[in-house]
Amino acid sequence: RPTKRSRERLPLYGTVARPLSTLCVELSRASRVSDAEPLLPEIHEPFWKLRAMHAIAAGRLRQQSEGDHLQWADQLDDPFLRVAAYCGFALREARLVD
């Protein structure tokens, strides 16, 4: 199981945030949101974290159409993460770009 231990640069990828974000997207697409949530990248690279949160929110909605997803999103600390979650709900698609 992947961990966030390594904070060093990865060859061809930059920091660990990019592959973690991609892993979150793919796990969310595979209806494995509970596996994706702990892998959210750190906020020091916001694009990758926002991309992952968008995917997780879309995956939550697709996996469980009933439920109070807005309440879950409202509990997120960072307003940018809330916006990413709302966009994931609106688009219902875990992948923003290929």
N, CA, C and O atoms as a MOPAC input file, in Angstrom:
PM7 MOZYME 1SCF
protein

 N      0.85500 1    -1.17600 1     0.00000 1
 C      0.00000 1     0.00000 1     0.00000 1
 C      0.89800 1     1.23600 1     0.00000 1
 O      1.84400 1     1.29900 1     0.78600 1
 N      0.62800 1     2.21600 1    -0.85700 1
 C      1.46700 1     3.41600 1    -0.94100 1
 C      1.35800 1     4.25600 1     0.33000 1
 O      0.31900 1     4.28400 1     0.98900 1
 N      2.43100 1     4.92500 1     0.64800 1
 C      2.43200 1     5.83800 1     1.79500 1
 C      2.95700 1     7.19500 1     1.34000 1
 O      3.44800 1     7.34500 1     0.22100 1
 N      2.84700 1     8.16800 1     2.22000 1
 C      3.31600 1     9.51600 1     1.91600 1
 C      4.69500 1     9.76200 1     2.52100 1
 O      5.07300 1    10.91700 1     2.71700 1
 N      5.44400 1     8.72900 1     2.81800 1
 C      6.73300 1     8.89900 1     3.48800 1
 C      7.72300 1     9.70600 1     2.67000 1
 O      8.38500 1    10.59800 1     3.19900 1
 N      7.82800 1     9.40600 1     1.40400 1
 C      8.84200 1    10.06100 1     0.58500 1
 C      8.36800 1    11.43800 1     0.15100 1
 O      7.31000 1    11.57900 1    -0.46400 1
 N      9.15500 1    12.44300 1     0.47400 1
 C      8.84500 1    13.81000 1     0.06000 1
 C      9.86100 1    14.29100 1    -0.96400 1
 O      9.87600 1    15.46500 1    -1.33200 1
 N     10.70800 1    13.38000 1    -1.42100 1
 C     11.73900 1    13.75600 1    -2.37400 1
 C     11.15700 1    13.83000 1    -3.77800 1
 O     10.04700 1    13.36400 1    -4.03400 1
 N     11.92900 1    14.42700 1    -4.68100 1
 C     11.50500 1    14.52300 1    -6.07300 1
 C     11.59800 1    13.14500 1    -6.71600 1
 O     12.54100 1    12.39600 1    -6.46000 1
 N     10.63400 1    12.81900 1    -7.53800 1
 C     10.63200 1    11.55600 1    -8.26000 1
 C     11.04400 1    11.81400 1    -9.70200 1
 O     10.58600 1    12.79000 1   -10.29600 1
 N     11.88100 1    10.98400 1   -10.27900 1
 C     12.28900 1    11.19800 1   -11.66900 1
 C     11.08200 1    11.24500 1   -12.59200 1
 O     10.18400 1    10.41000 1   -12.48500 1
 N     11.05500 1    12.20700 1   -13.48900 1
 C     10.01100 1    12.38800 1   -14.49700 1
 C      8.67600 1    12.86700 1   -13.95100 1
 O      7.78500 1    13.18400 1   -14.74000 1
 N      8.49900 1    12.93400 1   -12.66500 1
 C      7.20400 1    13.32000 1   -12.10800 1
 C      7.24300 1    14.58800 1   -11.27400 1
 O      6.18900 1    15.16200 1   -10.99900 1
 N      8.39000 1    15.03600 1   -10.87200 1
 C      8.44700 1    16.15200 1    -9.94200 1
 C      8.35900 1    15.61300 1    -8.53200 1
 O      9.09600 1    14.69200 1    -8.18000 1
 N      7.48100 1    16.15900 1    -7.72000 1
 C      7.34400 1    15.66900 1    -6.34300 1
 C      6.33500 1    14.53500 1    -6.31100 1
 O      5.73900 1    14.18100 1    -7.32800 1
 N      6.15800 1    13.98100 1    -5.13900 1
 C      5.25800 1    12.84500 1    -4.94700 1
 C      3.78200 1    13.24800 1    -5.11800 1
 O      2.92400 1    12.37400 1    -5.24300 1
 N      3.47600 1    14.54500 1    -5.12400 1
 C      2.08300 1    14.99700 1    -5.21700 1
 C      1.42100 1    14.57800 1    -6.53100 1
 O      0.24700 1    14.21000 1    -6.54000 1
 N      2.15300 1    14.62900 1    -7.62000 1
 C      1.55700 1    14.28900 1    -8.92100 1
 C      1.12200 1    12.82500 1    -8.99700 1
 O     -0.02500 1    12.56300 1    -9.35900 1
 N      1.99100 1    11.85400 1    -8.67000 1
 C      1.51700 1    10.47100 1    -8.71700 1
 C      0.45800 1    10.15700 1    -7.66900 1
 O     -0.42100 1     9.33100 1    -7.91500 1
 N      0.52200 1    10.80700 1    -6.49100 1
 C     -0.52900 1    10.59900 1    -5.49700 1
 C     -1.87000 1    11.08700 1    -6.01700 1
 O     -2.89400 1    10.43200 1    -5.82100 1
 N     -1.86600 1    12.23400 1    -6.67600 1
 C     -3.09600 1    12.77100 1    -7.25500 1
 C     -3.65900 1    11.81700 1    -8.30700 1
 O     -4.85900 1    11.54300 1    -8.32400 1
 N     -2.79900 1    11.31800 1    -9.17300 1
 C     -3.23800 1    10.37900 1   -10.20800 1
 C     -3.78000 1     9.10200 1    -9.58700 1
 O     -4.77400 1     8.55000 1   -10.05800 1
 N     -3.13100 1     8.63600 1    -8.53500 1
 C     -3.61700 1     7.44800 1    -7.84300 1
 C     -5.00000 1     7.69300 1    -7.23400 1
 O     -5.87000 1     6.82400 1    -7.30500 1
 N     -5.20600 1     8.86700 1    -6.63800 1
 C     -6.52700 1     9.21300 1    -6.09000 1
 C     -7.59000 1     9.22500 1    -7.18100 1
 O     -8.69700 1     8.72600 1    -6.97800 1
 N     -7.25800 1     9.79200 1    -8.33100 1
 C     -8.21000 1     9.84100 1    -9.44700 1
 C     -8.58200 1     8.43200 1    -9.88300 1
 O     -9.76300 1     8.11800 1   -10.03300 1
 N     -7.59100 1     7.59200 1   -10.08500 1
 C     -7.85900 1     6.24100 1   -10.59300 1
 C     -8.58100 1     5.38000 1    -9.56400 1
 O     -9.45000 1     4.58800 1    -9.92600 1
 N     -8.23700 1     5.52200 1    -8.29000 1
 C     -8.96900 1     4.78700 1    -7.25700 1
 C    -10.41600 1     5.25600 1    -7.17300 1
 O    -11.32000 1     4.44100 1    -6.99000 1
 N    -10.64400 1     6.54700 1    -7.30300 1
 C    -12.01000 1     7.07600 1    -7.27300 1
 C    -12.81700 1     6.56900 1    -8.45600 1
 O    -13.99200 1     6.23200 1    -8.31200 1
 N    -12.19300 1     6.51500 1    -9.61900 1
 C    -12.87600 1     5.98900 1   -10.80600 1
 C    -13.23000 1     4.51900 1   -10.63600 1
 O    -14.21400 1     4.04700 1   -11.20600 1
 N    -12.44000 1     3.79600 1    -9.85900 1
 C    -12.66700 1     2.37200 1    -9.62700 1
 C    -13.56400 1     2.12800 1    -8.41000 1
 O    -13.63500 1     1.00800 1    -7.90500 1
 N    -14.24400 1     3.17100 1    -7.94200 1
 C    -15.14800 1     3.09600 1    -6.78500 1
 C    -14.42400 1     2.66300 1    -5.51200 1
 O    -14.97900 1     1.93600 1    -4.68800 1
 N    -13.19800 1     3.11200 1    -5.36300 1
 C    -12.40800 1     2.82300 1    -4.15900 1
 C    -12.05600 1     4.12900 1    -3.45800 1
 O    -10.89400 1     4.40200 1    -3.15900 1
 N    -13.08200 1     4.92600 1    -3.20500 1
 C    -12.90200 1     6.25000 1    -2.60500 1
 C    -12.27100 1     6.15200 1    -1.22300 1
 O    -11.43500 1     6.98200 1    -0.86400 1
 N    -12.66000 1     5.15400 1    -0.44900 1
 C    -12.10700 1     5.03100 1     0.90500 1
 C    -10.60100 1     4.76700 1     0.86600 1
 O     -9.89400 1     5.12000 1     1.81000 1
 N    -10.10400 1     4.15800 1    -0.20100 1
 C     -8.66000 1     3.96100 1    -0.35700 1
 C     -7.98000 1     5.23800 1    -0.85100 1
 O     -6.80300 1     5.46000 1    -0.57100 1
 N     -8.71200 1     6.07100 1    -1.57900 1
 C     -8.14000 1     7.28600 1    -2.15500 1
 C     -8.00600 1     8.41600 1    -1.13500 1
 O     -7.02900 1     9.16400 1    -1.17400 1
 N     -8.95900 1     8.55000 1    -0.23400 1
 C     -8.97000 1     9.69400 1     0.69000 1
 C     -7.69900 1     9.84100 1     1.51800 1
 O     -7.22100 1    10.96500 1     1.67000 1
 N     -7.12300 1     8.76400 1     2.06300 1
 C     -5.89900 1     8.94300 1     2.85700 1
 C     -4.67300 1     9.33400 1     2.02600 1
 O     -3.65000 1     9.73000 1     2.58500 1
 N     -4.76600 1     9.22700 1     0.71800 1
 C     -3.62700 1     9.50800 1    -0.15500 1
 C     -3.61400 1    10.92300 1    -0.71100 1
 O     -2.77500 1    11.23800 1    -1.55400 1
 N     -4.51800 1    11.77900 1    -0.26400 1
 C     -4.53900 1    13.15800 1    -0.75000 1
 C     -3.16300 1    13.79100 1    -0.60800 1
 O     -2.55900 1    13.70800 1     0.46200 1
 N     -2.65600 1    14.42200 1    -1.66100 1
 C     -1.35700 1    15.10100 1    -1.55400 1
 C     -1.41500 1    16.25500 1    -0.55400 1
 O     -2.49100 1    16.74500 1    -0.20900 1
 N     -0.25300 1    16.67000 1    -0.10400 1
 C     -0.17300 1    17.81300 1     0.80200 1
 C     -0.59500 1    19.08000 1     0.05500 1
 O     -0.53200 1    19.12900 1    -1.17300 1
 N     -1.02000 1    20.09300 1     0.79200 1
 C     -1.54700 1    21.31100 1     0.18700 1
 C     -0.45700 1    22.19800 1    -0.40400 1
 O     -0.77200 1    23.14200 1    -1.12800 1
 N      0.82900 1    21.92100 1    -0.11600 1
 C      1.87700 1    22.78600 1    -0.66200 1
 C      1.94200 1    22.70700 1    -2.18700 1
 O      2.61500 1    23.52600 1    -2.81200 1
 N      1.26600 1    21.75000 1    -2.78700 1
 C      1.11200 1    21.70400 1    -4.24100 1
 C     -0.37700 1    21.64600 1    -4.54000 1
 O     -0.91700 1    20.57200 1    -4.80400 1
 N     -1.04200 1    22.79200 1    -4.50100 1
 C     -2.50500 1    22.81900 1    -4.51400 1
 C     -3.15700 1    22.21400 1    -5.74900 1
 O     -4.21400 1    21.59600 1    -5.62400 1
 N     -2.57800 1    22.36200 1    -6.92900 1
 C     -3.23300 1    21.81900 1    -8.12100 1
 C     -3.48000 1    20.32900 1    -7.97100 1
 O     -4.57300 1    19.84500 1    -8.26400 1
 N     -2.47600 1    19.60300 1    -7.52000 1
 C     -2.59900 1    18.14700 1    -7.42600 1
 C     -3.57600 1    17.74500 1    -6.33500 1
 O     -4.30200 1    16.76200 1    -6.48800 1
 N     -3.60700 1    18.48800 1    -5.23600 1
 C     -4.55800 1    18.16300 1    -4.17400 1
 C     -5.98400 1    18.47600 1    -4.61800 1
 O     -6.90300 1    17.70700 1    -4.33600 1
 N     -6.17700 1    19.60300 1    -5.31200 1
 C     -7.51300 1    19.95700 1    -5.79400 1
 C     -8.00200 1    18.94500 1    -6.82500 1
 O     -9.17500 1    18.57200 1    -6.82400 1
 N     -7.11100 1    18.50400 1    -7.69900 1
 C     -7.46600 1    17.49300 1    -8.70100 1
 C     -7.91000 1    16.19200 1    -8.01600 1
 O     -8.89400 1    15.57500 1    -8.42500 1
 N     -7.18400 1    15.78700 1    -6.98200 1
 C     -7.53000 1    14.57400 1    -6.24600 1
 C     -8.85500 1    14.73100 1    -5.50800 1
 O     -9.67000 1    13.80800 1    -5.50200 1
 N     -9.08000 1    15.88800 1    -4.88500 1
 C    -10.33200 1    16.10900 1    -4.15100 1
 C    -11.52500 1    16.11600 1    -5.09700 1
 O    -12.58500 1    15.58800 1    -4.76200 1
 N    -11.36100 1    16.70400 1    -6.26800 1
 C    -12.41700 1    16.68900 1    -7.27900 1
 C    -12.80200 1    15.24600 1    -7.60200 1
 O    -13.98500 1    14.91100 1    -7.66900 1
 N    -11.80300 1    14.40500 1    -7.79900 1
 C    -12.04700 1    13.00000 1    -8.14200 1
 C    -12.70400 1    12.25100 1    -6.99500 1
 O    -13.61800 1    11.45700 1    -7.21500 1
 N    -12.25100 1    12.49600 1    -5.78200 1
 C    -12.82000 1    11.81200 1    -4.62400 1
 C    -14.29000 1    12.18600 1    -4.45600 1
 O    -15.12400 1    11.32100 1    -4.18700 1
 N    -14.61000 1    13.46300 1    -4.61200 1
 C    -16.00700 1    13.90300 1    -4.48000 1
 C    -16.87700 1    13.26700 1    -5.56300 1
 O    -17.97400 1    12.78800 1    -5.27400 1
 N    -16.40100 1    13.26100 1    -6.79100 1
 C    -17.16400 1    12.62800 1    -7.87200 1
 C    -17.33000 1    11.14100 1    -7.60400 1
 O    -18.39900 1    10.57500 1    -7.83300 1
 N    -16.26900 1    10.51300 1    -7.12000 1
 C    -16.34600 1     9.08500 1    -6.80100 1
 C    -17.31500 1     8.79300 1    -5.68100 1
 O    -18.04800 1     7.80500 1    -5.73400 1
 N    -17.33100 1     9.64800 1    -4.65300 1
 C    -18.29800 1     9.46300 1    -3.55200 1
 C    -19.72500 1     9.53800 1    -4.06600 1
 O    -20.57000 1     8.72300 1    -3.69300 1
 N    -19.99100 1    10.50400 1    -4.91400 1
 C    -21.34300 1    10.68800 1    -5.43800 1
 C    -21.76000 1     9.51400 1    -6.31500 1
 O    -22.89600 1     9.04600 1    -6.23500 1
 N    -20.83900 1     9.03800 1    -7.15300 1
 C    -21.15100 1     7.90800 1    -8.03100 1
 C    -21.29800 1     6.61700 1    -7.24400 1
 O    -22.13700 1     5.77800 1    -7.57300 1
 N    -20.48700 1     6.45300 1    -6.20600 1
 C    -20.50400 1     5.23000 1    -5.41000 1
 C    -21.75500 1     5.14500 1    -4.54200 1
 O    -22.31800 1     4.06600 1    -4.35500 1
 N    -22.17600 1     6.27200 1    -4.02200 1
 C    -23.33000 1     6.31500 1    -3.12400 1
 C    -24.16500 1     7.53000 1    -3.48400 1
 O    -23.91500 1     8.62800 1    -2.98800 1
 N    -25.15100 1     7.34000 1    -4.34100 1
 C    -25.93900 1     8.47500 1    -4.81600 1
 C    -26.76300 1     9.11000 1    -3.69500 1
 O    -27.01300 1    10.31500 1    -3.71200 1
 N    -27.17800 1     8.31300 1    -2.73700 1
 C    -27.90400 1     8.84500 1    -1.58700 1
 C    -26.90000 1     9.20300 1    -0.50300 1
 O    -25.85600 1     8.56200 1    -0.38000 1
 N    -27.20300 1    10.18600 1     0.25200 1
 C    -26.30400 1    10.57900 1     1.33500 1
 C    -26.13800 1    12.08100 1     1.34100 1
 O    -26.46000 1    12.76700 1     0.37000 1
 N    -25.63700 1    12.57200 1     2.43900 1
 C    -25.46400 1    14.01100 1     2.58000 1
 C    -24.03900 1    14.39300 1     2.18700 1
 O    -23.18900 1    14.65800 1     3.03700 1
 N    -23.80700 1    14.41400 1     0.88800 1
 C    -22.48800 1    14.73900 1     0.38300 1
 C    -22.14700 1    16.20800 1     0.59700 1
 O    -20.98000 1    16.54700 1     0.79600 1
 N    -23.13400 1    17.07300 1     0.55900 1
 C    -22.86300 1    18.49400 1     0.79300 1
 C    -22.37600 1    18.73600 1     2.21600 1
 O    -21.50900 1    19.57900 1     2.44600 1
 N    -22.93300 1    17.99900 1     3.16500 1
 C    -22.47400 1    18.13400 1     4.54900 1
 C    -21.01500 1    17.68500 1     4.65700 1
 O    -20.22400 1    18.31600 1     5.35900 1
 N    -20.65500 1    16.60400 1     3.96700 1
 C    -19.26100 1    16.14600 1     3.95900 1
 C    -18.35000 1    17.24000 1     3.39200 1
 O    -17.30000 1    17.53300 1     3.96400 1
 N    -18.75200 1    17.83700 1     2.27500 1
 C    -17.94500 1    18.88200 1     1.64900 1
 C    -17.86400 1    20.11900 1     2.54300 1
 O    -16.81100 1    20.75300 1     2.62100 1
 N    -18.94600 1    20.46600 1     3.21000 1
 C    -18.94700 1    21.63600 1     4.08600 1
 C    -17.99300 1    21.47400 1     5.27300 1
 O    -17.56700 1    22.46800 1     5.86100 1
 N    -17.65900 1    20.24500 1     5.62700 1
 C    -16.76400 1    20.00400 1     6.75500 1
 C    -15.28500 1    20.10100 1     6.37800 1
 O    -14.41800 1    20.04200 1     7.25100 1
 N    -14.99500 1    20.24700 1     5.09600 1
 C    -13.60400 1    20.39400 1     4.67200 1
 C    -13.07700 1    21.74800 1     5.12700 1
 O    -13.76000 1    22.76300 1     4.99200 1
 N    -11.86500 1    21.76100 1     5.66600 1
 C    -11.30500 1    22.98200 1     6.24400 1
 C    -10.97800 1    24.05100 1     5.20800 1
 O    -11.25800 1    25.23100 1     5.41700 1
 N    -10.39800 1    23.64600 1     4.11400 1
 C     -9.91300 1    24.58300 1     3.10400 1
 C    -11.03000 1    24.94200 1     2.12500 1
 O    -11.63700 1    24.04300 1     1.54200 1
 N    -11.31800 1    26.24000 1     1.92700 1
 C    -12.39400 1    26.61100 1     0.99300 1
 C    -12.11400 1    26.15900 1    -0.44800 1
 O    -13.05000 1    25.87900 1    -1.19700 1
 N    -10.84400 1    26.08500 1    -0.84000 1
 C    -10.52200 1    25.61400 1    -2.19000 1
 C    -10.84800 1    24.13000 1    -2.33400 1
 O    -11.27600 1    23.68800 1    -3.40100 1
 N    -10.64900 1    23.36300 1    -1.26800 1
 C    -11.01600 1    21.94500 1    -1.31100 1
 C    -12.53200 1    21.78600 1    -1.38800 1
 O    -13.02700 1    20.88000 1    -2.05700 1
 N    -13.26500 1    22.65500 1    -0.71200 1
 C    -14.72900 1    22.60800 1    -0.80300 1
 C    -15.18400 1    22.88600 1    -2.22900 1
 O    -16.06500 1    22.20000 1    -2.74700 1
 N    -14.58800 1    23.88500 1    -2.85900 1
 C    -14.93900 1    24.19900 1    -4.25200 1
 C    -14.61600 1    23.01100 1    -5.16300 1
 O    -15.41000 1    22.67000 1    -6.04000 1
 N    -13.46200 1    22.38600 1    -4.96000 1
 C    -13.09500 1    21.21700 1    -5.76500 1
 C    -14.11200 1    20.09400 1    -5.56100 1
 O    -14.49100 1    19.41500 1    -6.51600 1
 N    -14.54700 1    19.90100 1    -4.32700 1
 C    -15.55200 1    18.86600 1    -4.04800 1
 C    -16.88200 1    19.20500 1    -4.73200 1
 O    -17.50500 1    18.33400 1    -5.33900 1
 N    -17.31500 1    20.45300 1    -4.63500 1
 C    -18.56600 1    20.85200 1    -5.29000 1
 C    -18.48700 1    20.63900 1    -6.80000 1
 O    -19.45200 1    20.19200 1    -7.41900 1
 N    -17.34400 1    20.95900 1    -7.38600 1
 C    -17.16900 1    20.74700 1    -8.83000 1
 C    -17.21700 1    19.26000 1    -9.16600 1
 O    -17.78300 1    18.87100 1   -10.18800 1
 N    -16.62900 1    18.43300 1    -8.31500 1
 C    -16.70500 1    16.99300 1    -8.51900 1
 C    -18.13700 1    16.48800 1    -8.47000 1
 O    -18.52400 1    15.61700 1    -9.25000 1
 N    -18.92800 1    17.04300 1    -7.54200 1
 C    -20.34500 1    16.66600 1    -7.47700 1
 C    -21.07000 1    17.09700 1    -8.74500 1
 O    -21.86400 1    16.34400 1    -9.30800 1
 N    -20.78600 1    18.32000 1    -9.18400 1
 C    -21.49900 1    18.87500 1   -10.34200 1
 C    -21.16200 1    18.11100 1   -11.62100 1
 O    -22.05000 1    17.82200 1   -12.42300 1
 N    -19.89600 1    17.78600 1   -11.81200 1
 C    -19.48600 1    17.12400 1   -13.05400 1
 C    -19.66300 1    15.61200 1   -13.01200 1
 O    -19.80500 1    14.96900 1   -14.05200 1
 N    -19.65400 1    15.04200 1   -11.80000 1
 C    -19.80300 1    13.58700 1   -11.61600 1
 C    -18.77800 1    12.78000 1   -12.39500 1
 O    -19.01700 1    11.61900 1   -12.72800 1
 N    -17.65800 1    13.38100 1   -12.68000 1
 C    -16.59200 1    12.69300 1   -13.41600 1
 C    -15.29700 1    12.89200 1   -12.64800 1
 O    -14.90000 1    14.01600 1   -12.34200 1
 N    -14.64600 1    11.77100 1   -12.34100 1
 C    -13.44200 1    11.83400 1   -11.50400 1
 C    -12.23500 1    12.40400 1   -12.23800 1
 O    -11.32600 1    12.92500 1   -11.59300 1
 N    -12.19800 1    12.32300 1   -13.53500 1
 C    -11.01900 1    12.75200 1   -14.27700 1
 C    -11.28600 1    14.09900 1   -14.94000 1
 O    -12.22200 1    14.24000 1   -15.72700 1
 N    -10.44800 1    15.09200 1   -14.61300 1
 C    -10.57700 1    16.41600 1   -15.22100 1
 C     -9.91000 1    16.45300 1   -16.59100 1
 O    -10.49600 1    16.92100 1   -17.56800 1
 N     -8.69500 1    15.96200 1   -16.64800 1
 C     -7.93300 1    15.95700 1   -17.90200 1
 C     -7.22800 1    14.62100 1   -18.04400 1
 O     -6.91600 1    13.96500 1   -17.05000 1
 N     -6.98500 1    14.22900 1   -19.25800 1
 C     -6.24700 1    12.97600 1   -19.49800 1
 C     -4.79200 1    13.25000 1   -19.68100 1
 O     -4.01000 1    12.32300 1   -19.89300 1

